[in-house]
Amino acid sequence: MRIALIGNSGSGKSTLARQLATTYALPMLDLDTVMWEPGKVAVARAPLAAAQDVNAFCSSGSRWVVEGCYAGLTWAVLPYATLLLFLEPGVDVCIANCRNRPWEPHKYESKEIQDQHLDSLLTWVREYYSRDGDMSLAAHQALFDEHRGPKRKLTARVEADQLDALTR
């Protein structure tokens, strides 16, 4: 079981990845942790270094889950993955999830600092459908369409009792 998840910010990637990791005792990689410089907001690491970390994680075990919104890094995951999940619940769900997001200590020093960035995050979420680039709907849809392995596009939240059916 090697699962890659991709989707917009707030689509439920982290929540589903944690559910899978907990239910099936899977190591988990949040691509934010390899994409960005530790302790800095929106300072990208060198692309080669991030890709090397992804490859090292994916090649180190036969069971894992990887989640993120970076199509380029997800392409590096796919040769190892047994399943690609594309979460696309729509902008309203993504915005609601962002508003209810718990503190992410790997990104922000405090919940207060995270909340100060909420308006820019919500703008980012809304632009997913019209922007270009690695973190856009167009890039995610192209990755999903071009991937020849097992894949599923999810437009609704996956409940715990649906995980077995999802991963078969």
N, CA and C of each residue as an Amber inpcrd file, in Angstrom:
protein
   504
   0.8420000  -1.1660000   0.0000000   0.0000000   0.0000000   0.0000000
   0.8920000   1.2350000   0.0000000   0.9510000   1.9070000  -1.1520000
   1.7240000   3.1390000  -1.3170000   0.8000000   4.1370000  -2.0080000
   0.3210000   5.1100000  -1.2320000  -0.7520000   5.9840000  -1.6930000
  -0.2560000   7.4200000  -1.8250000  -0.5330000   8.0290000  -2.9780000
  -0.2440000   9.4390000  -3.2250000  -1.5600000  10.2000000  -3.2500000
  -1.6240000  11.3240000  -2.5250000  -2.8100000  12.1770000  -2.5140000
  -2.4310000  13.5540000  -3.0270000  -3.2820000  14.1190000  -3.8840000
  -3.0670000  15.4680000  -4.4040000  -4.3980000  16.1980000  -4.4100000
  -4.3440000  17.5180000  -4.3140000  -5.5490000  18.3350000  -4.3480000
  -5.2600000  19.7380000  -3.8660000  -6.2820000  20.5730000  -3.8910000
  -6.1970000  21.9640000  -3.4690000  -5.9310000  22.0540000  -1.9700000
  -5.4520000  23.1830000  -1.5170000  -5.3660000  23.4430000  -0.0890000
  -6.7790000  23.3700000   0.4830000  -6.9320000  22.6680000   1.5850000
  -8.2340000  22.5310000   2.2130000  -9.1040000  21.4180000   1.6570000
  -8.5910000  20.6510000   0.7070000  -9.4140000  19.5980000   0.0910000
  -9.5750000  18.3670000   0.9720000  -8.7740000  18.2580000   2.0250000
  -8.8640000  17.1080000   2.9210000  -7.7150000  16.1290000   2.7810000
  -6.6630000  16.5170000   2.0730000  -5.5210000  15.6250000   1.8640000
  -4.8900000  15.1890000   3.1790000  -4.5820000  16.1330000   4.0280000
  -3.9070000  15.8100000   5.2940000  -4.7960000  14.9600000   6.1890000
  -6.0770000  15.2920000   6.2400000  -7.0190000  14.5240000   7.0600000
  -7.1040000  13.0870000   6.5740000  -7.2660000  12.8980000   5.2690000
  -7.3510000  11.5430000   4.7210000  -6.0280000  10.8010000   4.8940000
  -4.9140000  11.4970000   4.6670000  -3.6100000  10.8510000   4.8370000
  -3.4220000  10.3870000   6.2790000  -3.8190000  11.2210000   7.2480000
  -3.7110000  10.8160000   8.6630000  -4.6120000   9.6240000   8.9630000
  -5.8270000   9.6170000   8.4040000  -6.7300000   8.4720000   8.5910000
  -6.0930000   7.1910000   8.0530000  -5.5410000   7.2660000   6.8590000
  -4.9010000   6.1000000   6.2530000  -3.6920000   5.6710000   7.0620000
  -2.8730000   6.6280000   7.4610000  -1.6660000   6.3150000   8.2320000
  -2.0220000   5.6420000   9.5520000  -3.0270000   6.1490000  10.2240000
  -3.4420000   5.5840000  11.5140000  -4.0860000   4.2120000  11.3410000
  -4.9940000   4.0980000  10.4030000  -5.7280000   2.8420000  10.2000000
  -4.8110000   1.7090000   9.7610000  -3.8700000   2.0050000   8.8790000
  -3.0320000   0.9530000   8.3000000  -1.5770000   1.0040000   8.7710000
  -1.2920000   1.7970000   9.7860000   0.0720000   1.9330000  10.3430000
   1.0840000   2.2530000   9.2400000   0.7810000   3.2950000   8.4780000
   1.6300000   3.7040000   7.3560000   2.4890000   4.8990000   7.7350000
   3.7540000   4.8930000   7.3560000   4.5300000   6.1230000   7.4570000
   3.8950000   7.1680000   6.5310000   3.9580000   8.4280000   6.9190000
   3.3070000   9.4900000   6.1510000   4.3000000  10.6080000   5.8500000
   4.2370000  11.1110000   4.6330000   5.0340000  12.2700000   4.2370000
   4.1000000  13.3680000   3.7560000   4.1540000  14.5100000   4.4200000
   3.4740000  15.7280000   3.9880000   4.4780000  16.4680000   3.1120000
   4.1630000  16.6550000   1.8420000   5.1170000  17.2730000   0.9190000
   5.5060000  18.6900000   1.3140000   4.7060000  19.3480000   2.1520000
   5.1110000  20.6630000   2.6650000   6.4450000  20.5710000   3.4060000
   6.6840000  19.4420000   4.0550000   7.9010000  19.3160000   4.8700000
   9.1660000  19.1830000   4.0320000   9.0420000  18.8320000   2.7670000
  10.2250000  18.7670000   1.8990000  10.2640000  19.9160000   0.8970000
   9.1320000  20.5570000   0.6670000   9.0410000  21.6360000  -0.3180000
   9.6130000  22.9490000   0.2120000   9.4210000  23.2030000   1.4960000
   9.7330000  24.5110000   2.0720000  10.8870000  24.4290000   3.0580000
  11.6110000  25.5150000   3.1690000  12.6910000  25.6150000   4.1440000
  12.0960000  25.5390000   5.5510000  12.6550000  24.7110000   6.4110000
  12.1350000  24.5920000   7.7750000  12.1610000  25.9340000   8.5090000
  11.0610000  26.2130000   9.2110000  10.9890000  27.4200000  10.0220000
  10.7670000  28.7030000   9.2500000  10.5350000  28.6170000   7.9470000
  10.3170000  29.8110000   7.1350000   8.9870000  29.6720000   6.4040000
   8.2930000  30.7800000   6.2210000   7.0110000  30.7720000   5.5270000
   7.2410000  31.0890000   4.0580000   6.8210000  30.1760000   3.1930000
   6.8440000  30.3630000   1.7400000   8.2450000  30.5860000   1.1650000
   9.2520000  29.9370000   1.7490000  10.6030000  29.9570000   1.1890000
  10.8880000  28.5370000   0.6950000  10.8690000  28.3780000  -0.6190000
  11.0240000  27.0500000  -1.2140000  12.4640000  26.5510000  -1.0990000
  12.5850000  25.2430000  -0.9200000  13.8980000  24.5990000  -0.9720000
  14.2890000  24.4140000  -2.4350000  15.5230000  24.0610000  -2.6530000
  15.9790000  23.7460000  -4.0070000  15.1670000  22.5530000  -4.5220000
  14.6250000  22.6450000  -5.7390000  13.7880000  21.5600000  -6.2640000
  14.4680000  20.1900000  -6.2440000  15.7540000  20.1450000  -6.5590000
  16.4640000  18.8680000  -6.5680000  16.5220000  18.2650000  -5.1690000
  16.7610000  19.0850000  -4.1590000  16.8170000  18.5940000  -2.7790000
  15.4570000  18.0520000  -2.3480000  14.3850000  18.7590000  -2.7000000
  13.0390000  18.2890000  -2.3550000  12.7380000  16.9610000  -3.0480000
  13.0540000  16.8680000  -4.3340000  12.8120000  15.6260000  -5.0820000
  13.6440000  14.4670000  -4.5260000  14.8710000  14.7350000  -4.1210000
  15.7110000  13.6780000  -3.5300000  15.1060000  13.1720000  -2.2230000
  14.5650000  14.0800000  -1.4080000  13.9190000  13.6560000  -0.1610000
  12.6820000  12.8140000  -0.4360000  11.9150000  13.1940000  -1.4530000
  10.7290000  12.4130000  -1.8340000  11.1530000  11.0210000  -2.2890000
  12.1320000  10.9470000  -3.1480000  12.6090000   9.6460000  -3.6390000
  13.1460000   8.7850000  -2.4990000  13.8770000   9.3920000  -1.5790000
  14.4120000   8.6350000  -0.4380000  13.2770000   8.0680000   0.4040000
  12.2500000   8.8750000   0.6770000  11.1160000   8.3910000   1.4640000
  10.3970000   7.2560000   0.7390000  10.0700000   7.4680000  -0.5300000
   9.2880000   6.4920000  -1.2810000  10.0320000   5.1770000  -1.4890000
  11.3370000   5.2410000  -1.6460000  12.1100000   4.0180000  -1.8870000
  12.4930000   3.3010000  -0.5940000  12.2290000   3.9310000   0.5430000
  12.6630000   3.3460000   1.8150000  11.6910000   2.3280000   2.3860000
  10.4990000   2.2190000   1.8190000   9.5440000   1.2700000   2.3720000
   8.4910000   0.8570000   1.3690000   7.8220000  -0.2430000   1.6770000
   6.8070000  -0.7670000   0.7630000   5.3980000  -0.3240000   1.1430000
   5.2880000   0.4440000   2.2310000   3.9780000   0.9040000   2.6910000
   4.1180000   2.3460000   3.1700000   3.3210000   3.2540000   2.5950000
   3.3570000   4.6440000   3.0040000   2.2020000   5.4110000   2.3720000
   2.0480000   6.6490000   2.8350000   1.1130000   7.5980000   2.2340000
   1.8360000   8.9410000   2.1250000   1.6830000   9.5880000   0.9450000
   2.3020000  10.8860000   0.6710000   1.1910000  11.8310000   0.2300000
   1.1860000  13.0430000   0.8160000   0.1520000  14.0070000   0.4240000
   0.7330000  15.3880000   0.2070000   0.1230000  16.1030000  -0.7490000
   0.5410000  17.4690000  -1.0030000  -0.1560000  18.0600000  -2.2080000
   0.1060000  19.3340000  -2.4460000  -0.5430000  20.0330000  -3.5650000
   0.4390000  20.3260000  -4.7010000   1.5940000  19.6840000  -4.6820000
   2.6600000  19.9690000  -5.6500000   2.6960000  18.8930000  -6.7310000
   2.2100000  19.2310000  -7.9120000   2.1610000  18.2460000  -8.9980000
   3.5600000  17.7310000  -9.3340000   4.5500000  18.6200000  -9.3530000
   5.9160000  18.2040000  -9.6960000   6.4640000  17.1720000  -8.7320000
   6.3020000  17.4020000  -7.4440000   6.7790000  16.4160000  -6.4660000
   5.9390000  15.1450000  -6.5050000   4.6640000  15.2860000  -6.7970000
   3.8100000  14.0940000  -6.8870000   4.2220000  13.2260000  -8.0680000
   4.6710000  13.8430000  -9.1570000   5.2010000  13.0510000 -10.2740000
   6.3620000  12.1770000  -9.8010000   7.1730000  12.6930000  -8.8760000
   8.2930000  11.9080000  -8.3430000   7.8090000  10.7500000  -7.4780000
   6.6230000  10.8760000  -6.9010000   6.0360000   9.8230000  -6.0620000
   5.4270000   8.7070000  -6.9050000   4.8250000   9.0530000  -8.0240000
   4.0120000   8.1050000  -8.7940000   4.7190000   6.8320000  -9.2530000
   6.0140000   6.8400000  -9.5970000   6.6340000   5.5660000  -9.9710000
   6.6120000   4.5260000  -8.8400000   6.4840000   4.9800000  -7.6210000
   6.4560000   4.0890000  -6.4660000   5.0330000   3.7620000  -6.0040000
   4.0720000   4.6130000  -6.3370000   2.7180000   4.5350000  -5.7730000
   1.9080000   3.3900000  -6.3640000   1.0710000   2.8100000  -5.5170000
   0.1230000   1.7880000  -5.9720000  -1.2650000   2.3760000  -6.1680000
  -1.4750000   3.6290000  -5.7040000  -2.7700000   4.2840000  -5.8470000
  -2.5740000   5.7980000  -5.7950000  -3.2220000   6.5050000  -6.7260000
  -3.2550000   7.9650000  -6.7310000  -4.6790000   8.3940000  -6.3880000
  -4.8020000   9.2670000  -5.3910000  -6.0930000   9.8410000  -5.0240000
  -6.0420000  11.3420000  -5.2870000  -6.9820000  11.8390000  -6.0650000
  -7.1020000  13.2590000  -6.3850000  -8.3470000  13.7680000  -5.6670000
  -8.1510000  14.6170000  -4.6610000  -9.2610000  15.1560000  -3.8850000
  -9.6940000  16.4750000  -4.4990000 -10.9560000  16.5490000  -4.9010000
 -11.4900000  17.7500000  -5.5230000 -12.9370000  17.9550000  -5.0690000
 -13.1360000  18.3820000  -3.7950000 -14.4890000  18.5290000  -3.2590000
 -15.1720000  19.8420000  -3.6160000 -14.4700000  20.7570000  -4.2920000
 -15.0300000  22.0510000  -4.6430000 -14.5390000  23.1480000  -3.7200000
 -14.6220000  24.3690000  -4.2000000 -14.0490000  25.5110000  -3.4960000
 -14.7170000  25.7630000  -2.1490000 -16.0240000  25.6030000  -2.0490000
 -16.7030000  25.8890000  -0.7840000 -16.2400000  24.9650000   0.3310000
 -16.0760000  23.6920000   0.0390000 -15.5850000  22.7380000   1.0340000
 -14.1500000  23.0800000   1.4190000 -13.3200000  23.3980000   0.4380000
 -11.9220000  23.7480000   0.7230000 -11.8290000  24.9750000   1.6250000
 -12.6390000  25.9790000   1.3510000 -12.6310000  27.1880000   2.1730000
 -13.0970000  26.8790000   3.5940000 -14.1640000  26.1200000   3.7230000
 -14.6550000  25.7560000   5.0580000 -13.5880000  24.9720000   5.8270000
 -12.9270000  24.0410000   5.1490000 -11.8680000  23.2640000   5.8130000
 -10.7150000  24.1610000   6.2580000 -10.3470000  25.1300000   5.4340000
  -9.2650000  26.0550000   5.8100000  -9.6580000  26.8930000   7.0200000
 -10.8920000  27.3300000   7.0620000 -11.3650000  28.1280000   8.2080000
 -11.3330000  27.3080000   9.5040000 -11.5280000  25.9960000   9.3880000
 -11.5750000  25.1170000  10.5680000 -10.2640000  24.3810000  10.8160000
  -9.2340000  24.7230000  10.0740000  -7.9570000  24.0230000  10.1440000
  -7.3070000  24.1980000  11.5210000  -6.8510000  23.1000000  12.1230000
  -6.1150000  23.2360000  13.3860000  -4.7260000  23.8230000  13.1160000
  -4.0780000  24.2130000  14.1780000  -2.7330000  24.7760000  14.0700000
  -1.7990000  23.7700000  13.4160000  -0.9980000  24.2480000  12.4720000
  -0.0070000  23.4370000  11.7730000   1.3850000  23.8670000  12.2400000
   1.8730000  23.2400000  13.3160000   3.1490000  23.6850000  13.8970000
   4.3490000  23.5200000  12.9760000   4.2560000  22.6450000  11.9660000
   5.3760000  22.5090000  11.0360000   5.4360000  23.6780000  10.0560000
   4.3930000  24.5310000  10.0400000   4.3690000  25.6860000   9.1460000
   4.4390000  27.0170000   9.8900000   3.8280000  27.0840000  11.0680000
   3.6970000  28.3580000  11.7720000   4.1050000  28.2190000  13.2340000
   4.6670000  29.3010000  13.7720000   5.1280000  29.3010000  15.1630000
   3.9710000  29.2100000  16.1480000   2.7870000  29.7060000  15.7580000
   1.6290000  29.6760000  16.6540000   0.3510000  29.6660000  15.8300000
  -0.7550000  29.3210000  16.4740000  -2.0660000  29.3590000  15.8200000
  -2.4160000  30.8030000  15.4450000  -2.0150000  31.7540000  16.2760000
  -2.2980000  33.1570000  15.9940000  -1.6130000  33.6090000  14.7080000
  -0.3630000  33.2160000  14.5370000   0.3590000  33.5720000  13.3080000
  -0.2760000  32.8780000  12.1080000  -0.6620000  31.6290000  12.2800000
  -1.3500000  30.9180000  11.1950000  -2.6280000  31.6600000  10.8120000
  -3.4030000  32.0880000  11.8050000  -4.6640000  32.7840000  11.5290000
  -4.4390000  34.1210000  10.8210000  -3.3000000  34.7540000  11.0530000
  -2.9920000  36.0050000  10.3630000  -2.8310000  35.7920000   8.8570000
  -2.5210000  34.5670000   8.4570000  -2.3360000  34.2320000   7.0400000
  -3.6020000  33.6610000   6.3980000  -4.6990000  33.5920000   7.1560000
  -5.9120000  32.9350000   6.6480000  -6.4690000  33.6200000   5.4050000
  -6.5590000  34.9400000   5.3960000  -7.1250000  35.6230000   4.2280000
  -6.3360000  35.3210000   2.9550000  -5.0100000  35.3090000   3.0530000
  -4.2160000  35.0040000   1.8530000  -4.3930000  33.5400000   1.4500000
  -4.5450000  32.6440000   2.4370000  -4.7950000  31.2300000   2.1110000
  -6.1270000  31.0800000   1.3850000  -7.1610000  31.7620000   1.8580000
  -8.4750000  31.6570000   1.2140000  -8.4380000  32.2010000  -0.2130000
  -7.6990000  33.2600000  -0.4380000  -7.5260000  33.7720000  -1.8000000
  -6.8270000  32.7250000  -2.6650000  -5.7920000  32.1200000  -2.1100000
  -5.0450000  31.0650000  -2.8070000  -5.9680000  29.9060000  -3.1920000
  -6.8130000  29.4900000  -2.2590000  -7.7430000  28.3830000  -2.4980000
  -8.6930000  28.7310000  -3.6380000  -9.2200000  29.9390000  -3.6230000
 -10.1530000  30.3550000  -4.6840000  -9.4710000  30.3940000  -6.0540000
  -8.1930000  30.7850000  -6.0920000  -7.4700000  30.9160000  -7.3610000
  -7.0580000  29.5730000  -7.9660000  -7.1920000  28.5010000  -7.2150000
  -6.8270000  27.1580000  -7.6780000  -7.4460000  26.8440000  -9.0390000
  -8.6560000  27.2770000  -9.2510000  -9.4200000  26.9330000 -10.4440000
  -9.0390000  27.7670000 -11.6640000  -8.3160000  28.8750000 -11.4590000
  -7.9710000  29.7520000 -12.5860000  -6.4690000  29.9460000 -12.7700000
  -5.6660000  29.6390000 -11.7630000  -4.2260000  29.8900000 -11.8980000
  -3.5550000  28.7940000 -12.7350000  -2.3350000  29.0990000 -13.1540000
  -1.4920000  28.1390000 -13.8520000  -0.4400000  27.6410000 -12.8800000
   0.2850000  26.6270000 -13.2730000   1.4230000  26.1900000 -12.4790000
   1.1840000  24.9010000 -11.7170000   2.1990000  24.5110000 -11.0110000
   2.3250000  23.2390000 -10.3070000   1.2170000  22.9690000  -9.2820000
   0.6360000  24.0300000  -8.7200000  -0.3520000  23.8860000  -7.6510000
  -1.7410000  24.3030000  -8.1130000  -2.0340000  24.0830000  -9.3750000
  -3.3180000  24.4760000  -9.9600000  -4.1830000  23.2540000 -10.2560000
  -5.4680000  23.5030000 -10.4180000  -6.3730000  22.4370000 -10.8510000
  -5.9020000  21.8670000 -12.1840000  -5.4720000  22.7190000 -13.0880000
  -5.0280000  22.2400000 -14.4060000  -3.8590000  21.2640000 -14.2700000
  -2.8830000  21.5770000 -13.4130000  -1.7310000  20.6840000 -13.2260000
  -2.1550000  19.3810000 -12.5550000  -3.0280000  19.4760000 -11.5650000
  -3.4810000  18.2630000 -10.8680000  -4.3120000  17.3800000 -11.7920000
  -5.1820000  18.0070000 -12.5910000  -6.0050000  17.2290000 -13.5130000
  -5.1320000  16.5660000 -14.5770000  -4.1180000  17.2750000 -15.0720000
  -3.2060000  16.6900000 -16.0700000  -2.4430000  15.5130000 -15.4780000
  -1.9630000  15.6630000 -14.2470000  -1.2630000  14.5700000 -13.5770000
  -2.1980000  13.3600000 -13.4510000  -3.4170000  13.6070000 -13.0000000
  -4.4020000  12.5280000 -12.8380000  -4.7020000  11.8680000 -14.1840000
  -4.9430000  12.6650000 -15.2080000  -5.2890000  12.1290000 -16.5280000
  -4.1470000  11.3170000 -17.1320000  -2.9080000  11.7610000 -16.9320000
  -1.7560000  11.0980000 -17.5410000  -1.2820000   9.8770000 -16.7610000
  -1.6300000   9.7970000 -15.4890000  -1.1860000   8.6480000 -14.6810000
  -1.8940000   7.3800000 -15.1620000  -1.1290000   6.3580000 -15.4490000
  -1.6730000   5.1140000 -15.9950000  -1.9500000   4.0520000 -14.9250000
  -1.5470000   4.2990000 -13.7030000  -1.7850000   3.3380000 -12.6340000
  -3.1550000   3.5190000 -12.0140000  -3.4450000   2.7260000 -10.9800000
  -4.7200000   2.8510000 -10.2670000  -4.8880000   4.2600000  -9.6960000
  -6.0930000   4.7960000  -9.8660000  -6.3510000   6.1580000  -9.4180000
  -7.8490000   6.3300000  -9.1630000  -8.1420000   7.3130000  -8.3030000
  -9.5270000   7.6740000  -8.0310000  -9.6030000   9.1810000  -7.8060000
 -10.6420000   9.7900000  -8.3310000 -10.9200000  11.1970000  -8.0630000
 -12.0540000  11.2410000  -7.0510000 -11.8180000  11.9370000  -5.9430000
 -12.7870000  11.9930000  -4.8500000 -13.3730000  13.3930000  -4.7610000
 -14.7050000  13.4770000  -4.7700000 -15.3720000  14.7710000  -4.6890000
 -16.1130000  14.9480000  -3.3650000 -16.0130000  13.9670000  -2.4910000
 -16.6450000  14.0420000  -1.1740000 -15.6990000  13.4420000  -0.1440000
 -15.8930000  13.8280000   1.1060000 -15.0770000  13.3310000   2.2080000
 -15.2000000  11.8130000   2.3280000 -14.0870000  11.1720000   2.6030000
 -14.0590000   9.7190000   2.8100000 -14.1900000   9.4610000   4.3080000
 -15.1690000   8.6720000   4.6810000 -15.3720000   8.3300000   6.0850000
 -14.5160000   7.1130000   6.4370000 -14.2590000   6.9370000   7.7150000
 -13.3870000   5.8550000   8.1840000 -13.8650000   4.4870000   7.7180000
 -15.1780000   4.2760000   7.6770000 -15.6950000   2.9650000   7.2690000
 -15.6000000   2.7320000   5.7610000 -15.1230000   3.7230000   4.9920000
 -14.9680000   3.5870000   3.5480000 -13.5120000   3.3430000   3.1340000
 -12.5920000   3.3500000   4.0730000 -11.1780000   3.2580000   3.7300000
 -10.8180000   1.9440000   3.0480000 -11.3470000   0.8310000   3.5280000
 -11.0140000  -0.4530000   2.8980000 -11.4500000  -0.4710000   1.4430000
 -12.6590000  -0.0180000   1.1610000 -13.1470000   0.0010000  -0.2170000
 -12.3140000   0.9670000  -1.0790000 -11.9030000   2.0700000  -0.5050000
 -11.1070000   3.0600000  -1.2310000  -9.7400000   2.5060000  -1.6350000
  -9.1270000   1.7370000  -0.7710000  -7.7490000   1.2890000  -1.0150000
  -7.6620000  -0.0560000  -1.7280000  -8.7560000  -0.6760000  -2.0340000
  -8.7340000  -1.9420000  -2.7820000  -8.5190000  -1.7320000  -4.2510000
